[in-house]
Amino acid sequence: MTVNIHAVNFEADSKLLDHVNKKILKLSNHHDRIIKVDVFLKLDNVIHNIKDKVSEIRVTIPRHEIFVKQSSKSFEESFDWALDSILTQIQKVKEKQLPTPSN
C-alpha cells in the first residue's frame, strides 16, 4: 500500500502528519488489497478568512476508487470524519466482493 500525503498551500507540522500516517496504516486491517491512499489537506476559503480545514482521502482498491471530502475547524477532526466515511465505504466494497454462499 502506497500512502501519499499532500499539504496544499501550507506546511503540515509533524504532529499532524504522524496522526494521519498512524490512522491510514490501520486501513490495511479493513481491506488487504488496498493499492494506494492519497490524502489531501487543504485550507478552504482562504480569501474570505474563514479558513475551514479540508481533508480529502482517495483510496484505490482493484476495480474501485473511493473518495471522501470532509471539512471542519481542525485538520484532525476533518480527517477523522473522512476516515470514518472511508471505512464505511471500504466495508461496503468488501461485502460486494465476497462470493455469495451457495445452498
C-alpha positions in Angstrom: 0.0 0.0 0.0 1.4 3.3 -1.1 0.5 6.4 1.0 0.8 9.9 -0.3 0.1 12.9 2.0 -0.3 16.3 0.3 -0.5 19.5 2.3 -1.8 22.0 -0.2 -0.6 25.7 0.2 0.7 25.2 3.7 3.4 23.3 5.6 1.9 20.5 7.8 3.6 20.0 11.1 5.0 16.6 12.2 2.2 16.1 14.7 -0.5 16.3 12.0 1.5 14.1 9.6 2.0 11.5 12.4 -1.7 11.5 13.2 -2.6 10.9 9.5 0.0 8.2 9.0 -0.9 6.3 12.1 -4.6 6.2 11.2 -4.0 5.4 7.5 -1.9 2.4 8.3 -4.9 0.9 10.1 -6.8 0.8 6.7 -4.9 -2.4 5.8 -6.7 -4.1 8.7 -10.0 -3.5 6.9 -9.0 -4.5 3.4 -5.9 -6.4 2.3 -5.9 -5.3 -1.3 -5.6 -1.5 -1.0 -3.2 -0.3 -3.6 -2.8 3.4 -2.9 -4.1 6.0 -0.5 -3.9 9.8 -1.3 -4.6 12.3 1.5 -5.0 16.0 0.7 -5.0 18.5 3.5 -6.2 22.0 2.3 -7.2 25.3 3.7 -10.6 26.3 2.3 -11.9 29.9 1.8 -8.6 31.5 2.5 -9.7 34.6 0.5 -12.7 35.1 2.8 -10.7 34.5 6.0 -13.0 31.6 7.0 -10.2 29.0 6.7 -12.0 25.7 7.1 -9.7 22.8 7.2 -10.5 20.3 4.4 -9.4 16.7 4.3 -9.8 14.5 1.2 -9.0 10.9 1.1 -8.8 8.8 -2.1 -8.4 5.0 -1.7 -7.6 2.8 -4.7 -8.7 -0.8 -4.5 -8.7 -3.1 -7.6 -11.7 -2.1 -9.7 -12.7 0.6 -7.1 -11.7 4.1 -6.2 -13.3 5.6 -3.1 -13.2 9.3 -2.5 -14.3 11.3 0.6 -14.1 15.0 1.4 -14.8 16.5 4.9 -14.2 19.9 6.3 -14.0 21.2 9.9 -12.3 23.7 12.1 -9.3 21.4 12.6 -7.5 19.0 10.3 -7.5 16.2 12.8 -11.3 16.4 13.1 -12.0 16.6 9.4 -9.5 13.8 8.7 -11.1 11.5 11.3 -14.6 12.1 9.9 -13.3 11.4 6.4 -11.6 8.2 7.6 -14.8 7.0 9.2 -16.6 7.5 5.9 -13.8 5.7 4.0 -14.0 2.8 6.4 -17.8 2.5 5.8 -17.3 2.6 2.1 -14.5 0.0 2.2 -16.8 -2.3 4.2 -19.5 -2.0 1.5 -17.0 -2.7 -1.3 -15.7 -5.7 0.6 -19.2 -7.1 1.1 -19.9 -6.8 -2.6 -16.7 -8.6 -3.5 -17.5 -11.6 -1.2 -18.9 -14.5 -3.1 -22.5 -15.4 -2.1 -22.8 -18.7 -0.3 -24.5 -21.4 -2.4 -27.0 -23.8 -1.0 
